[in-house]
Amino acid sequence: MFKPVATTMLLLAAVSFHAHAADLVKIDGSSTVFPITEAMAEEFQKAERGKTQVTVGISGTGGGFKKFCRGETDISDASRPIKDSEKKLCVENGVEFIELPAALDALTVVVNPKNTWVDHLTVEELKKAWEPAAQGKITNWNQIRPGFPNRPLVLFGAGTDSGTYDYFVEAIVEGKSSRGDFTASEDDNMLVQGVANDINAMGFFGLAYYEENKGKLKAVPISWKGSKPVLPSVANAKNASYQPLSRPIFIYVSKKSIESKPHVDRFVQFYMDKRHAAALVKEVGYVPLPDKAYAAALEKSRKRVTGTVFHGAEVGVGIEELMARKPK
């Protein structure tokens, strides 16, 4: 039925007003943390019944911190702790932050399913493949281990602006950088496709992207310090047997935003509520924190406790130890 022009314009105006009236929570950062935050955002928006809109971007942990520390976002997803240079940028712009662990991740090394020669890798072998000195020199699988075939080594990994890259390099290479001659991307789905389409490929990314693509990929058990090789999994991240690639992942919340925007405060409380967190974190393929850790994080956000509990880059630190530390 034809509506009069005036009525149609009023309806459009009402829709437009409603769209602009919704409170906004702006989030950006890690592609690793993105699946958790996206799931939280969807459920929170349902609970809010249209009162609040949550936008979630993926510019990588480093890219997210740049926006966050300039005051452009309310929350930053991060797959590693904040760096000193980023803290300095936050200070320069008057941005105080609350550091909240969101989940545990088992950073996963993968190969193509048709790869029949890799049954596990040691940390030393991974270092041989990925360290800066390997660039242009370690180009075949048999250079990683003599029993491997004489086949080209094709590498895929997280982009250098990614917290996943930072953590992998710190844990495996024990430095600040890797070789540069690999296919890098902030989009983990591109890395999945790269490894899935090349029998000679090796790559790494968060556990959730492996769990989503098990049919296309083969996870590699890792041996650390002579230990028995351990597969990445939810259980092995939780019991801390998968080392050194198990890690906490985070959200960083602007103190100004949480204090001045009630909808940001509500979203953070929703995110850290163990009833939502345990179910949604597990649903997207990550490892929920212990209930005590979510309770401590909730209390931390309510008391507006700012600062970080990290002292530079740290590998293999348990979540309970982290939650017991005082931020600085």
Residue pairs with C-beta under 8 A, 6 or more apart in sequence:
3 11
18 50
22 50
22 51
22 52
22 53
23 51
23 52
23 53
23 261
23 262
23 263
24 52
24 53
24 54
24 55
24 263
25 41
25 52
25 53
25 54
25 55
25 74
25 75
25 261
25 263
25 264
25 267
26 55
26 72
26 73
26 74
26 75
27 37
27 41
27 54
27 55
27 56
27 57
27 73
27 74
27 75
27 76
27 77
27 251
28 56
28 57
28 58
28 59
28 63
28 64
28 67
28 68
28 72
28 73
28 76
28 77
29 57
29 58
29 59
29 60
29 61
29 63
29 64
29 65
29 68
29 73
29 76
29 77
29 78
30 58
30 60
30 61
30 64
30 77
30 78
30 79
30 162
30 163
30 164
30 249
31 58
31 60
31 158
31 162
31 164
31 186
31 187
31 188
31 206
32 61
32 77
32 79
32 105
32 162
32 163
32 164
32 188
32 205
32 206
32 208
32 249
33 77
33 78
33 79
33 102
33 103
33 249
33 250
33 251
34 56
34 58
34 77
35 208
35 284
35 285
35 286
36 102
36 103
36 249
36 280
36 281
36 284
36 286
37 56
37 75
37 77
37 102
37 251
37 271
38 56
39 280
39 283
39 284
40 267
40 270
40 271
40 276
40 280
41 54
41 56
41 267
43 270
43 276
43 280
44 52
44 54
44 266
44 267
44 270
44 271
45 52
45 53
45 54
47 270
48 263
48 266
51 263
52 263
52 266
52 267
54 267
56 77
57 64
58 186
58 187
59 66
59 67
59 161
59 186
60 159
60 161
60 162
60 163
60 186
61 76
61 77
61 78
61 79
61 80
61 161
61 162
61 163
61 164
61 166
62 86
62 161
62 162
62 163
62 166
63 161
63 186
64 73
64 76
64 77
64 78
65 76
65 78
65 82
65 83
65 86
65 89
65 252
66 86
66 89
67 73
67 76
68 75
68 76
68 90
68 95
68 97
68 252
68 254
69 86
69 89
69 90
69 92
69 93
69 95
70 89
70 93
70 95
71 93
71 94
71 95
71 254
71 256
73 254
74 253
74 254
74 257
74 258
74 261
74 264
75 251
75 252
75 253
75 254
75 257
75 264
75 267
75 268
76 97
76 251
76 252
77 249
77 250
77 251
78 163
78 249
78 250
78 251
78 252
79 105
79 162
79 163
79 164
79 167
79 206
79 247
79 249
79 250
80 163
80 164
80 166
80 167
80 247
80 250
80 313
81 99
81 250
81 308
81 310
81 313
81 314
82 90
82 97
82 99
82 252
82 308
82 310
84 312
87 308
90 96
90 97
94 256
95 254
95 255
95 256
96 254
96 255
96 256
96 306
97 252
97 253
97 254
97 255
97 306
97 307
97 308
98 252
98 253
98 255
98 258
98 300
98 301
98 304
98 305
98 306
99 250
99 252
99 307
99 308
99 309
99 327
100 250
100 251
100 252
100 253
100 268
100 271
100 272
100 297
100 300
100 301
101 248
101 249
101 250
101 289
101 293
101 297
101 319
101 322
101 323
102 248
102 249
102 250
102 251
102 271
102 277
102 281
102 289
103 248
103 249
103 277
103 281
103 286
103 287
103 288
103 289
104 237
104 238
104 246
104 247
104 248
104 249
104 286
104 287
104 288
104 289
104 319
105 206
105 207
105 208
105 237
105 246
105 247
105 248
105 249
105 286
105 287
106 207
106 232
106 233
106 234
106 236
106 237
106 242
106 245
106 246
106 287
107 164
107 167
107 168
107 171
107 204
107 205
107 206
107 207
107 232
107 245
107 246
107 247
108 204
108 205
108 206
108 207
108 209
108 210
108 219
108 220
108 232
108 245
109 121
109 126
109 202
109 203
109 204
109 219
109 220
109 222
109 232
109 245
110 195
110 202
110 203
110 204
110 205
110 210
110 217
110 218
110 219
110 220
111 118
111 195
111 201
111 202
111 203
111 217
111 218
111 220
112 195
112 196
112 197
112 198
112 199
112 200
112 201
112 217
112 218
113 196
113 215
113 216
113 217
113 218
114 199
115 199
115 200
115 218
117 141
117 147
117 148
117 149
118 148
118 218
118 220
119 221
119 229
120 220
120 221
120 222
120 223
120 229
121 144
121 220
121 221
121 222
121 223
121 229
122 222
122 223
122 224
123 171
123 172
123 222
123 223
123 224
123 225
123 244
125 144
125 145
126 172
126 222
127 172
127 173
127 174
128 134
128 138
128 143
128 144
129 138
129 144
129 153
129 155
129 202
130 155
130 157
130 168
130 169
130 172
130 173
130 178
130 179
131 173
131 175
131 178
131 179
132 173
132 175
132 177
132 178
132 179
132 180
133 179
134 179
135 179
135 180
135 181
136 181
137 143
138 144
138 153
138 179
139 152
139 153
140 150
140 151
140 152
140 153
141 148
141 149
141 150
141 151
141 152
141 153
141 200
142 148
142 149
142 150
142 151
143 153
144 153
151 199
151 200
152 200
153 200
153 202
154 183
154 194
154 198
154 200
154 201
154 202
155 179
155 181
155 182
155 183
155 201
155 202
155 203
156 182
156 183
156 184
156 185
156 191
156 194
156 195
156 201
156 202
156 203
156 204
157 165
157 168
157 178
157 182
157 183
157 184
157 191
157 203
157 204
157 205
158 164
158 165
158 168
158 184
158 185
158 186
158 188
158 191
158 204
158 205
159 165
159 184
159 185
159 186
160 177
160 184
161 186
162 186
163 249
164 204
164 205
164 206
165 178
165 184
166 313
167 245
167 247
167 315
168 178
168 204
168 245
169 175
169 176
169 177
169 178
170 176
170 313
170 315
171 244
171 245
171 315
171 316
172 244
172 245
183 191
183 194
185 191
188 205
188 206
188 209
189 209
191 203
191 204
191 205
191 209
192 203
192 205
192 209
192 212
192 213
192 216
192 217
194 201
194 203
195 201
195 202
195 203
195 216
195 217
196 213
196 216
196 217
202 220
206 249
206 286
207 232
207 233
207 234
207 237
207 285
207 286
207 287
208 284
208 285
208 286
209 285
210 217
210 219
210 232
210 285
211 285
212 285
219 231
219 232
221 229
221 230
221 231
222 229
222 230
222 232
222 242
222 243
222 245
223 229
223 230
224 243
224 244
227 243
230 236
230 241
230 242
230 243
231 242
232 242
232 245
233 242
234 282
234 285
234 286
234 287
236 242
236 246
237 246
237 287
238 287
240 246
240 318
243 316
244 315
244 316
246 316
247 315
248 289
248 319
248 322
249 286
251 268
251 271
253 264
253 268
253 301
254 264
255 304
255 306
257 264
258 264
258 265
258 268
258 301
258 304
259 265
259 304
265 301
268 301
269 298
269 301
269 302
270 276
271 277
272 294
272 297
272 298
272 301
273 294
273 298
274 288
274 291
274 294
274 295
277 288
277 289
277 294
278 288
278 291
278 294
281 287
281 288
281 289
282 288
288 294
289 297
289 319
290 319
290 320
292 320
292 323
293 319
293 320
293 323
296 323
297 323
305 327
306 327
307 327
307 328
308 327
308 328
309 322
309 323
309 325
309 326
309 327
309 328
310 322
